[in-house]
Amino acid sequence: MIVAVACDHGGLTIKSAVVEAVKACGHEVLDLGTHSTERVDYPDFAEKAGLALQQGKADRAVAICSSGVGVCITLNKMKGVYAAICHDTYSAHQGVEHDNMNALCLGGQIIGPQLAYELVTAFLKAGFFNEGRYKQRTDKILAIEKRETRTSE
């Protein structure tokens, strides 16, 4: 699996732990920046992660800003990207299993490197329960997404 990792300057505090967790799970990292503490805008980096998912360059993504909120809002504006802030391991794996989440959002000023590592591990080890009520619910999400796309054009 290829995992896109992107962050702004506020996410650098945990980015190395995220990259380490991806590699420890046996996956490839697509590092989309940033690489310095110079102030940058989180939407630019969240969009890079979302585009990697949309274009098939990544199978999953992890996006980090100071709180996780900004990257989460940005990613959820992108068709086919299903992102959530997870600061507990249950949500990190359950979001994939039940909701087909493909992007994990983290707050670099909210959690530390050890928890980030654990969250990424839980996120990457999970798979979508693509049947029964789980598929029915995600199909409803896709229908909403299609309706919203038509009305916004």
C-alpha positions in Angstrom: 0.0 0.0 0.0 1.2 3.5 -0.7 0.4 6.1 2.0 0.5 9.8 1.3 1.7 11.8 4.2 1.3 15.6 4.2 1.5 18.3 6.9 1.9 22.0 7.5 4.4 23.5 9.9 2.1 22.7 12.8 2.2 19.0 12.0 5.9 18.6 11.8 6.1 17.6 15.5 4.6 14.2 14.8 5.4 13.7 11.0 8.5 11.6 11.6 6.5 9.2 13.9 3.8 8.9 11.2 6.3 8.1 8.5 8.0 5.6 10.9 4.6 3.9 11.6 3.8 3.6 7.9 7.1 2.0 7.2 6.9 -0.3 10.2 3.5 -1.6 8.8 5.3 -2.5 5.6 3.9 0.2 3.4 5.5 2.8 1.2 5.4 6.5 2.1 4.6 9.2 -0.4 6.0 12.3 1.4 4.2 15.4 0.2 5.8 17.8 2.6 6.3 20.1 4.3 9.9 19.7 5.4 10.5 22.8 7.4 9.0 24.9 10.2 8.4 27.8 7.9 4.8 28.8 8.0 2.7 27.3 5.2 -1.0 26.9 4.5 -2.6 23.6 5.6 -5.1 23.5 2.7 -2.2 23.3 0.2 -0.8 20.2 1.8 -4.2 18.6 2.6 -5.1 19.0 -1.1 -1.8 17.3 -2.1 -2.8 14.3 0.0 -6.4 14.3 -1.4 -5.2 14.5 -5.0 -2.8 11.6 -4.4 -5.9 9.6 -3.4 -8.1 10.8 -6.2 -5.4 10.2 -8.8 -4.6 6.7 -7.5 -1.0 7.6 -6.5 -1.9 6.6 -2.9 -4.2 4.1 -1.3 -4.6 6.0 2.0 -3.5 9.3 3.4 -2.4 10.9 6.6 -2.7 14.7 6.9 -1.5 16.7 9.8 -1.9 20.3 10.9 -1.9 21.8 14.4 -5.3 20.6 15.4 -6.3 18.2 12.6 -9.4 20.3 12.0 -8.2 22.3 9.0 -6.8 19.4 7.0 -10.0 17.4 7.8 -12.3 20.1 6.5 -10.2 20.5 3.4 -10.0 16.8 2.6 -13.7 16.3 3.0 -14.4 18.9 0.3 -12.7 16.5 -2.2 -14.7 13.9 -4.0 -13.9 10.4 -3.1 -11.9 11.4 0.0 -13.3 10.3 3.3 -11.3 11.9 6.2 -11.7 12.0 10.0 -9.8 13.4 12.9 -8.9 10.5 15.1 -7.1 10.9 18.4 -8.0 7.5 19.8 -7.1 4.1 18.3 -10.7 2.8 18.2 -11.8 5.6 15.9 -8.7 5.2 13.7 -9.6 1.6 12.9 -13.4 1.7 13.2 -13.5 4.6 10.7 -11.9 2.4 8.1 -13.9 -0.8 9.0 -17.4 0.8 9.2 -17.1 4.0 7.2 -14.4 3.3 4.5 -12.3 6.2 5.7 -9.3 6.6 3.5 -7.6 9.7 5.1 -6.6 10.0 8.7 -6.3 13.6 10.1 -4.1 14.3 13.1 -3.3 17.3 15.3 0.4 17.8 15.7 -0.2 20.2 18.7 -2.8 17.9 20.2 -1.1 14.5 20.3 2.5 13.3 20.7 4.6 11.1 18.5 3.9 7.8 20.4 0.1 8.2 20.0 0.5 9.3 16.4 2.4 6.1 15.8 -0.3 4.0 17.4 -3.1 5.8 15.5 -1.4 5.3 12.1 -0.8 1.7 12.9 -4.5 1.1 13.8 -5.6 3.0 10.7 -3.4 1.0 8.3 -4.1 -2.4 9.8 -7.9 -1.9 9.4 -9.9 -2.9 6.3 -13.4 -1.9 5.3 -16.2 -4.3 6.1 -17.6 -4.2 2.6 -20.8 -6.0 3.2 -24.2 -5.8 4.8 -25.0 -2.7 6.8 -21.6 -1.2 6.3 -21.8 -1.3 2.6 -25.4 -0.1 2.7 -24.4 3.0 4.8 -21.4 3.9 2.7 -23.6 3.5 -0.4 -25.8 6.2 1.1 -22.8 8.4 1.6 -21.8 8.0 -2.0 -25.4 8.9 -3.1 -25.2 12.1 -1.1 -21.8 12.9 -2.6 -23.2 12.4 -6.1 -26.2 14.6 -5.4 -24.1 17.3 -3.9 -21.7 17.2 -6.8 -24.5 17.7 -9.3 -26.0 20.6 -7.4 -22.7 22.4 -7.1 -21.9 22.3 -10.8 
